[in-house]
Amino acid sequence: MGKDKDSRRPLFRGRKGNTLKVADSHGRTSTTPLVRLEDEPTKENGSFAFGYCKSCDWTGRARRSRDKAREDARDHRAGCSGKGKVRLGATDHR
C-alpha cells in the first residue's frame, strides 16, 4: 500500500512577510512569495449564483444575476477578517 495522503502534504516551516517556507515529504525546503489569487468568488446551484468566501465560509444570498452575486462577494471581502480557514494552492515552475 502507498503512502497515506497526509505524508505527501507540504509541511509549513515559516512565514516572513509575504514569503512562505515549506518542506516536502523528503525534507527539501523551498520558499515562495505569497500572491493573492483573484478567483471567481461565486458558485452556482441550478439557475442560481451566490457569493462565497473561502476564508470564513460565508455564503451570500442566492441570486439569478451572477453580477449581483459577485458584488455581494466583493462587499463581503472588503470587511472580512480572513481569520478562518486558509487554503493554499501550489504550482510547480521548474
GROMACS elastic network, one bead per residue, 0.5 to 0.9 nm:
[ bonds ]
;  ai    aj funct       b0    kb
    1     4     6  0.85538   500
    3     6     6  0.82356   500
    3     7     6  0.65014   500
    3     8     6  0.73295   500
    4     7     6  0.57316   500
    4     8     6  0.71837   500
    5     8     6  0.55804   500
    5     9     6  0.69364   500
    6     9     6  0.54533   500
    6    10     6  0.87863   500
    7    10     6  0.82587   500
    7    25     6  0.63126   500
    8    24     6  0.73273   500
    8    25     6  0.55373   500
    9    23     6  0.89475   500
    9    24     6  0.69695   500
    9    25     6  0.68372   500
   10    22     6  0.61455   500
   10    23     6  0.55589   500
   10    25     6  0.65067   500
   11    21     6  0.87181   500
   11    22     6  0.53988   500
   11    23     6  0.50794   500
   11    24     6  0.63451   500
   11    25     6  0.77040   500
   11    27     6  0.88400   500
   12    15     6  0.83862   500
   12    20     6  0.79379   500
   12    21     6  0.64610   500
   12    23     6  0.66359   500
   13    20     6  0.78133   500
   13    21     6  0.52640   500
   13    23     6  0.66674   500
   13    29     6  0.82219   500
   14    19     6  0.84642   500
   14    20     6  0.60869   500
   14    21     6  0.51523   500
   14    22     6  0.70749   500
   15    18     6  0.71085   500
   15    19     6  0.56628   500
   15    21     6  0.60536   500
   15    22     6  0.89574   500
   16    19     6  0.53323   500
   16    20     6  0.66775   500
   16    21     6  0.83785   500
   17    20     6  0.81267   500
   17    33     6  0.89701   500
   17    34     6  0.88288   500
   18    32     6  0.84677   500
   18    33     6  0.56414   500
   18    34     6  0.51701   500
   18    35     6  0.77723   500
   19    31     6  0.65483   500
   19    32     6  0.55934   500
   19    34     6  0.57651   500
   20    30     6  0.83353   500
   20    31     6  0.54924   500
   20    32     6  0.54197   500
   20    33     6  0.61508   500
   20    34     6  0.65279   500
   21    29     6  0.68465   500
   21    30     6  0.57136   500
   21    32     6  0.66192   500
   21    33     6  0.89243   500
   22    28     6  0.83298   500
   22    29     6  0.55451   500
   22    30     6  0.56611   500
   22    31     6  0.64466   500
   22    32     6  0.84601   500
   23    26     6  0.76728   500
   23    27     6  0.54328   500
   23    28     6  0.52937   500
   23    30     6  0.63440   500
   23    31     6  0.88411   500
   24    27     6  0.53713   500
   24    28     6  0.55586   500
   24    29     6  0.65413   500
   24    30     6  0.83532   500
   25    28     6  0.75609   500
   26    29     6  0.89186   500
   36    39     6  0.89888   500
   38    41     6  0.82953   500
   39    42     6  0.87847   500
   40    43     6  0.80360   500
   40    51     6  0.89561   500
   40    70     6  0.78517   500
   41    50     6  0.84439   500
   41    51     6  0.56629   500
   41    52     6  0.57618   500
   41    53     6  0.68061   500
   41    54     6  0.85018   500
   41    69     6  0.82641   500
   41    70     6  0.61681   500
   41    73     6  0.60141   500
   41    74     6  0.78142   500
   42    49     6  0.64418   500
   42    50     6  0.54034   500
   42    52     6  0.58059   500
   42    53     6  0.85822   500
   42    60     6  0.89823   500
   42    66     6  0.76135   500
   42    69     6  0.64714   500
   42    70     6  0.60682   500
   42    73     6  0.72939   500
   43    48     6  0.85253   500
   43    49     6  0.56534   500
   43    50     6  0.56189   500
   43    51     6  0.64887   500
   43    52     6  0.71836   500
   43    69     6  0.88002   500
   44    47     6  0.71232   500
   44    48     6  0.56950   500
   44    50     6  0.64053   500
   44    51     6  0.89180   500
   44    62     6  0.87230   500
   44    66     6  0.87361   500
   45    48     6  0.53626   500
   45    49     6  0.63078   500
   45    50     6  0.81745   500
   45    62     6  0.85940   500
   46    49     6  0.80072   500
   47    63     6  0.85152   500
   47    64     6  0.65084   500
   48    62     6  0.56702   500
   48    63     6  0.52774   500
   48    65     6  0.75970   500
   48    66     6  0.79989   500
   49    61     6  0.82784   500
   49    62     6  0.55988   500
   49    63     6  0.51854   500
   49    64     6  0.60848   500
   49    65     6  0.68458   500
   49    66     6  0.56377   500
   49    68     6  0.87588   500
   49    69     6  0.61395   500
   49    70     6  0.87386   500
   50    59     6  0.68965   500
   50    60     6  0.54367   500
   50    61     6  0.57117   500
   50    63     6  0.59049   500
   50    64     6  0.85513   500
   50    65     6  0.88339   500
   50    66     6  0.74515   500
   50    68     6  0.84668   500
   50    70     6  0.76137   500
   50    72     6  0.81269   500
   50    73     6  0.81723   500
   51    58     6  0.81725   500
   51    59     6  0.58248   500
   51    61     6  0.72062   500
   51    62     6  0.79619   500
   51    63     6  0.88372   500
   51    66     6  0.86820   500
   51    68     6  0.85891   500
   51    70     6  0.58144   500
   51    71     6  0.79248   500
   51    72     6  0.59910   500
   51    74     6  0.83723   500
   51    76     6  0.87691   500
   52    56     6  0.88530   500
   52    57     6  0.68399   500
   52    58     6  0.54563   500
   52    60     6  0.59986   500
   52    69     6  0.86673   500
   52    70     6  0.87983   500
   52    72     6  0.85329   500
   52    73     6  0.59795   500
   52    76     6  0.85956   500
   53    56     6  0.59240   500
   53    57     6  0.53902   500
   53    58     6  0.51351   500
   53    59     6  0.66380   500
   53    60     6  0.87658   500
   53    73     6  0.69747   500
   53    76     6  0.78540   500
   53    77     6  0.72292   500
   53    80     6  0.85972   500
   53    82     6  0.88723   500
   54    57     6  0.54409   500
   54    58     6  0.74747   500
   54    82     6  0.87044   500
   54    84     6  0.82356   500
   54    85     6  0.70581   500
   54    86     6  0.76075   500
   54    87     6  0.75560   500
   55    58     6  0.79845   500
   55    80     6  0.82599   500
   55    81     6  0.85060   500
   55    82     6  0.51984   500
   55    83     6  0.67106   500
   55    86     6  0.58893   500
   55    87     6  0.76800   500
   56    80     6  0.77210   500
   56    81     6  0.81632   500
   56    82     6  0.62091   500
   56    83     6  0.68310   500
   56    85     6  0.62067   500
   56    86     6  0.87376   500
   57    84     6  0.75988   500
   57    85     6  0.78807   500
   58    73     6  0.89490   500
   58    76     6  0.83660   500
   59    62     6  0.88133   500
   59    73     6  0.83742   500
   60    63     6  0.87065   500
   60    69     6  0.72888   500
   60    72     6  0.66469   500
   60    73     6  0.71225   500
   60    76     6  0.86833   500
   61    69     6  0.74960   500
   61    72     6  0.81578   500
   62    65     6  0.89185   500
   62    69     6  0.74964   500
   63    66     6  0.69037   500
   63    68     6  0.69816   500
   63    69     6  0.61090   500
   64    67     6  0.89773   500
   64    68     6  0.82222   500
   64    69     6  0.82546   500
   65    68     6  0.53789   500
   65    69     6  0.64781   500
   65    70     6  0.88129   500
   66    69     6  0.50242   500
   66    70     6  0.61702   500
   66    71     6  0.85696   500
   67    70     6  0.50956   500
   67    71     6  0.61599   500
   67    72     6  0.86724   500
   68    72     6  0.61635   500
   68    73     6  0.86676   500
   69    72     6  0.50662   500
   69    73     6  0.63640   500
   69    74     6  0.87539   500
   70    73     6  0.50859   500
   70    74     6  0.62053   500
   70    75     6  0.86236   500
   71    74     6  0.50546   500
   71    75     6  0.61204   500
   71    76     6  0.85472   500
   72    75     6  0.51760   500
   72    76     6  0.62061   500
   72    77     6  0.86496   500
   73    76     6  0.50546   500
   73    77     6  0.60512   500
   73    78     6  0.87180   500
   74    77     6  0.50614   500
   74    78     6  0.63702   500
   75    78     6  0.54325   500
   75    79     6  0.70902   500
   75    80     6  0.89212   500
   76    79     6  0.55338   500
   76    80     6  0.59677   500
   77    81     6  0.83254   500
   77    82     6  0.83224   500
   78    81     6  0.86875   500
   79    82     6  0.88597   500
   80    83     6  0.82303   500
   81    84     6  0.80801   500
   82    85     6  0.78896   500
   82    86     6  0.82522   500
   83    86     6  0.79083   500
